[in-house]
Amino acid sequence: MKRTRRLAVLALLIAPPLALGPAVAAHASAPAAAKCSVEVDSAGKYHVWGQGFPAGTTVTYSGSSTGSVPIDTSGRFDLGGLTGSTYTVKTADGKTTVTCAEVRH
């Protein structure tokens, strides 16, 4: 009888954290807000980078140059050797569009 009670108490202590686990994990892994920046390098070319995008997807960029770039497993992308200082980046599903502003150091 004591063993049954101990198991019941143990089940009550373990079950709530297990039930919260997926919800907490989903919240903890929510992506950061997508953002991007443009920087000019020493050769006068522009460098566009972003973070907070859905990992493993592709975004398109448009401005003086256009194209697409894969997002890495950390939700980031990085492009170099571009012309122009204003770019718009859009996710393939169209849910996220970000205007990239030039960062001046």
N, C-alpha and C positions, 0 to 999 in steps of 0.2 A: 504494500500500500504506500509506503514512504517513497518508493522508487517512482510510482505512478504520479504522485504529487510533485516530486522533483522534476520529472519530465514535463508535466503540465506547466509548472512555473517557468522552466527553461524555455518552453515553446512560447509562452507569453512574452518573455524578455527578448527573444530572438526575432519573432515574427514582425513586430512593427518596423525595426530597422531594415529588414529584408523587403518589406512592402514599400518603404520609402526609397530604397536603393535606386531603382530605375528612374523615378521622378527626380531625385537629387542628381543623379548622373546626367540625365538629359539637360537639366538646368545648368550644371557645371560645364557641360560641353557646348553650350550655345555659342555660336560664333560672335566674335566682337563685331561692332559696326564696321562695315567696309569703308576703307578710306584709301586714298592714293595721293601721291605727290610727284612733282616734276622738279628735277634739279639739272642745272647745266654743268657739264664737266669742263675740264681745262682746255679741251679741244673745241669747245663751243657747241658740242652736240648735247642733246637732251636725254635724260635718263628718267624713265617713268617706273615707279614701283608702287605696289599696293599690298594691303593686308586686310584680313577679316572677311575674305571671300570664301564661298563654299569649297572646301578641299576637294581636289580631284576633278574639278570642272574646268571649263574654259570660259574666258571672258574675251569680248571684242573691245578693241580700242579704236578711237577715231579722233582725228585732229589733223595736223599737217601730214601725218602718216596714218594708215589704217591697217588693221590685221587682227589676229587673235593670238592668245597666249594661254598656255595651260596654267592652272593654279596648282601649286604644290600641296603636299599633305599638311602643311602648316597654314594654308589659306593665303599664301603669298604669291606674287608674281614680280618679275623684274625685267625691264626692257632697257636697252641702251642704244646709243648711236642714232637717235631720232632727231628730226628737225621740228621746230615749233615748241612753244611752251604751254599750250593748252590742249588737254586731252579729256575725252569722256570715255569711261570704262563701263561696260554693261555686261551683266551675267547672261548666259545663254537662255535662261528661262525668262529674262526680261524683268525679274522682280527687283533687281538692284541696279541702279545707274548712279555713278559717282563722277563728278567733275574733278579732275586733278588740277590742283593749283601749283604754280611754281613756288618753290621754297627758296628764299634768299638767305644766304649765310652771312 
